[in-house]
Amino acid sequence: MKKLAALVTGASGFIGRVLCARLQREGLAVWALGRRKAQGPWDAFIEADVAESVPIEALQGADCVFHLAGKAHELLERRRDPGGYFRTNVEGTRRLLEESKAAGVRRFVFFSSVSAMGGITSASKPVDESAPCAPQTPYGESKLAAEQLVLEGEYVPEPVVLRLPMVYGPTQKGNLPRMIEAIARRRFPPLPEAHNKRSMVHVEDVVVAAMFAAEKEAAAGKVYIVTDGQAYSTREMYLWICEALGRRPPRVSVPLGLLWAMARAGDAMEALLRRRLPFDSDALEKLVGSAWYSSARIERELGFRPRRHLRENLPEIVRFLGYG
């Protein structure tokens, strides 16, 4: 009996390694694809950059493709230079889809982002897959364009899209590790409670969702938001990080009005200097605004049940970053 095989692009990344390990435990042959040769939980490694070329040999015999490779969003994105995002996230995806079609791949799981839907959401109700998409950044625009290729390009018969919020777990990359580092070094202001709501998801839950997306017939042709089912305020995150660091949080917080005054001063300096600064109204909005999403659809249709919660996993993340 033929052993099922999966190709994982971006395999050496944070999510990719955890996914490959799970696929191997499930008995699949795992072929990893990445820009630089690496050791990891896979049976073979194909050195290639999807933005440049994808050898069809990498896809022949693959039952499913998990496409994680892409250019990640940056803290200070520049709208005037979206080319890097589109070269990798759109044209790279198109190239992989073309080779997948030629190789006869059926199931194609694309890892997208809630950034494809937009930026700040309401704090009164979570956003689901029925909401219109209005991306606000070059990264979000590129992810939405790639989604459309996957779902509407007729390259593979069973495409699936997973939209992820911030993914947490043992990694040094991303906004959460930056926040932990800033708090650990006492460089993060004690924020007030803004009552915002932000969705997140643990990497292990992402992998469980990806397995459902690959296995369940009902997933074909669908888009699914994946979260841990919780809504966190930035103040809660701040207090829990202090707790995980073994540190008592300050008794006073910086008033929100003062933060907005500082942010507007940043806006004025940007206009004067004609360059982006680390703190402006956009940065503060992302910090205290809401980004609340519903994963009810994947729970209802595929039986996904998140098992991780940010607070209980922060001590492990803090130790991984060397602050425990």
C-alpha positions in Angstrom: 0.0 0.0 0.0 1.3 3.4 -1.0 2.4 5.6 1.9 0.7 9.0 1.7 3.0 11.9 1.1 2.9 15.6 1.8 5.0 18.5 0.6 5.4 21.3 3.1 6.8 24.7 1.9 8.4 26.9 4.5 9.0 23.7 6.4 11.9 25.0 8.4 9.9 27.9 9.9 8.0 28.1 13.2 4.7 26.5 12.1 6.4 24.3 9.4 8.6 22.3 11.8 5.7 21.6 14.1 3.5 20.6 11.2 6.2 18.3 9.7 6.7 16.6 13.0 2.9 15.9 13.3 2.7 14.6 9.7 5.6 12.2 10.4 3.9 11.0 13.6 0.8 10.3 11.5 2.8 8.1 9.2 3.1 10.3 6.2 6.2 10.7 4.0 7.2 14.4 4.5 9.0 16.3 1.8 10.2 19.7 3.0 10.8 22.7 0.7 12.8 25.7 1.7 15.3 28.3 0.5 18.2 26.8 2.6 19.0 23.2 3.4 18.0 22.3 6.9 17.8 19.3 9.2 14.4 18.6 10.7 11.4 16.2 10.9 11.2 15.3 7.3 12.1 12.5 4.9 13.6 14.7 2.2 14.5 18.4 1.8 14.2 20.2 -1.5 16.2 23.4 -1.7 14.1 25.9 -3.7 12.6 29.4 -3.4 9.0 29.5 -4.5 9.5 33.1 -5.6 12.0 31.9 -8.2 11.2 28.4 -9.2 9.6 25.2 -8.0 10.9 21.9 -9.4 8.0 19.6 -10.5 10.0 16.7 -9.1 9.2 18.1 -5.6 5.5 17.6 -6.2 5.3 14.3 -8.1 3.6 11.7 -5.9 2.4 14.3 -3.3 -1.1 13.7 -2.1 -1.3 17.1 -0.4 0.6 20.4 -0.4 0.8 22.6 2.7 1.9 26.0 1.5 3.4 28.1 4.3 6.3 29.8 2.5 5.9 33.5 2.1 7.1 37.0 3.0 5.9 37.7 6.5 4.5 41.1 7.5 6.9 43.6 9.0 6.4 45.9 12.0 6.7 49.0 9.7 5.4 48.1 6.3 5.9 50.5 3.4 2.9 50.8 1.1 5.1 52.4 -1.6 7.1 49.1 -2.0 4.6 46.2 -2.1 6.6 44.4 -4.7 8.4 42.0 -2.3 5.1 40.8 -0.9 3.6 40.2 -4.3 6.6 38.5 -5.8 6.7 35.9 -3.0 3.2 35.6 -1.7 1.3 35.9 -5.0 3.6 34.9 -7.8 5.3 32.3 -5.7 1.9 30.8 -4.9 0.9 30.9 -8.6 4.1 29.1 -9.5 3.5 26.4 -6.9 -0.1 26.0 -8.0 0.9 25.5 -11.6 3.4 22.8 -10.7 0.9 21.2 -8.4 -1.6 21.0 -11.2 1.0 19.5 -13.5 1.9 16.9 -10.8 -1.8 16.0 -10.2 -2.0 17.2 -6.6 -5.5 17.2 -5.3 -5.5 18.8 -1.8 -3.7 22.2 -1.4 -3.8 23.9 2.0 -2.8 27.5 1.9 -1.8 29.3 5.1 -3.2 32.8 4.9 -3.8 35.6 7.5 -6.6 37.5 8.9 -4.7 40.5 7.5 -6.4 39.5 4.2 -9.6 40.6 5.7 -8.5 44.0 7.0 -7.0 45.5 10.1 -8.9 46.8 13.2 -12.2 45.2 14.0 -15.1 46.0 16.4 -14.8 45.0 20.0 -18.5 44.2 20.1 -18.7 41.2 17.8 -16.1 38.8 16.3 -15.6 38.9 12.5 -16.2 35.7 10.6 -15.5 34.5 7.0 -18.7 36.2 5.7 -17.2 39.7 6.3 -16.0 41.6 3.2 -12.3 41.7 2.8 -10.6 45.1 2.9 -6.9 44.6 3.5 -5.0 47.6 4.8 -1.4 46.7 4.2 0.7 45.3 1.3 1.1 42.1 3.2 -2.7 41.7 3.6 -3.3 42.6 -0.1 -0.8 40.0 -1.2 -2.4 37.3 1.0 -5.9 38.1 -0.3 -4.6 37.9 -3.9 -2.9 34.6 -3.2 -6.2 33.3 -1.7 -8.0 34.2 -4.8 -5.5 32.2 -6.9 -5.8 29.2 -4.7 -9.6 29.2 -4.6 -10.6 30.5 -8.0 -7.7 29.6 -10.3 -8.8 26.0 -10.9 -5.3 24.7 -10.4 -6.2 22.0 -7.9 -9.6 20.3 -7.3 -9.5 20.6 -3.5 -8.1 23.9 -2.3 -8.4 25.0 1.4 -7.5 28.4 2.9 -6.7 28.9 6.6 -6.7 32.4 7.9 -4.5 32.8 11.0 -4.3 35.6 13.6 -1.1 36.0 15.6 0.3 32.6 16.3 2.0 32.0 19.6 4.3 29.3 20.9 8.1 28.7 21.3 9.5 31.1 18.7 11.7 34.2 18.7 9.9 35.9 15.8 6.7 37.9 15.9 5.0 40.6 17.9 4.5 38.6 21.1 8.2 37.8 21.6 8.9 41.4 20.9 6.4 42.4 23.5 7.8 39.9 26.1 11.3 41.2 25.4 10.3 44.8 25.8 8.5 44.1 29.1 11.4 42.0 30.4 13.8 44.9 29.7 11.3 47.5 31.1 10.9 49.2 27.8 7.2 48.6 27.4 4.7 51.2 28.9 2.3 49.9 31.5 -0.8 50.1 29.3 -4.3 50.9 30.7 -7.2 48.6 30.1 -8.6 49.7 26.7 -11.1 46.8 26.6 -9.9 45.8 23.2 -10.3 42.2 22.0 -7.6 40.3 20.1 -7.6 36.8 18.7 -4.6 34.5 18.8 -3.9 30.8 18.3 -1.2 28.4 19.6 1.0 26.7 16.9 -0.1 23.3 18.0 -3.8 24.2 17.4 -2.8 25.6 14.0 -1.3 22.2 13.1 -4.5 20.4 14.3 -6.6 22.7 12.1 -4.2 22.0 9.2 -4.6 18.3 9.6 -8.4 18.7 9.5 -8.1 20.9 6.4 -6.1 18.2 4.7 -8.2 15.2 5.7 -11.9 16.3 5.8 -13.9 16.2 2.6 -16.0 19.1 3.8 -13.0 21.4 3.8 -12.5 21.5 0.0 -13.1 24.9 -1.5 -13.5 26.6 1.9 -11.9 29.4 3.9 -11.5 28.9 7.6 -10.4 31.3 10.3 -8.5 29.5 13.1 -8.3 31.0 16.6 -8.0 29.6 20.1 -11.5 30.7 20.8 -10.5 33.4 23.3 -10.4 37.2 23.0 -7.6 38.9 24.8 -7.1 42.6 25.7 -3.6 44.1 25.5 -3.8 44.9 29.2 -4.5 41.3 30.0 -1.5 40.2 27.9 0.7 42.7 29.7 -0.3 41.5 33.1 0.1 37.8 32.2 3.5 38.4 30.7 4.5 40.2 34.0 3.2 37.2 35.8 5.1 34.7 33.7 8.3 36.8 34.2 7.7 36.6 38.0 7.4 40.4 38.1 4.8 42.5 39.9 3.2 44.9 37.4 3.4 48.7 38.1 0.6 50.1 40.2 -0.1 52.9 37.8 -0.6 52.8 34.0 0.0 55.4 31.3 -3.3 57.2 30.6 -4.7 56.4 27.2 -5.1 60.1 26.4 -1.4 60.6 26.9 -0.5 57.7 24.7 -2.7 59.2 21.9 -1.0 62.6 22.4 2.4 60.9 22.0 1.1 59.0 18.9 -0.1 62.2 17.2 3.3 63.8 18.0 4.8 60.8 16.2 2.5 61.5 13.2 3.6 65.1 13.1 7.3 64.0 13.2 6.7 61.5 10.3 5.2 64.3 8.2 8.2 66.5 8.9 10.9 63.8 8.4 9.0 62.0 5.6 9.8 58.6 7.1 8.0 56.0 9.3 8.7 56.1 13.0 8.2 53.2 15.5 5.4 55.0 17.4 2.5 56.8 15.7 -1.3 56.6 15.6 -1.2 53.5 13.4 1.1 51.7 15.9 -1.0 52.6 18.9 -4.2 51.6 17.1 -2.7 48.2 16.5 -1.7 48.0 20.1 -5.0 49.0 21.8 -7.4 48.3 18.9 -9.3 45.1 18.4 -8.6 42.3 16.0 -11.3 39.8 17.1 -12.2 36.9 14.8 -14.5 33.8 15.1 -13.4 30.3 14.4 -17.0 29.0 14.7 -17.1 27.7 11.1 -14.1 25.4 11.4 -15.4 24.2 14.8 -18.8 23.5 13.3 -17.9 22.0 9.9 -14.6 20.2 10.7 -14.9 19.5 14.4 -11.9 21.6 15.3 -11.5 22.3 19.1 -8.7 24.5 20.3 -6.9 23.2 23.4 -4.4 26.0 24.2 -4.8 29.3 26.1 -2.3 32.1 26.0 -2.0 32.6 29.8 -1.2 29.0 30.5 1.4 28.9 27.7 3.2 32.1 28.5 5.6 30.6 31.1 6.9 28.1 28.4 7.3 30.9 25.9 9.1 33.1 28.4 11.5 30.3 29.3 12.1 29.6 25.6 13.1 33.3 25.1 15.6 33.0 28.0 13.7 35.1 30.6 12.4 32.4 32.8 
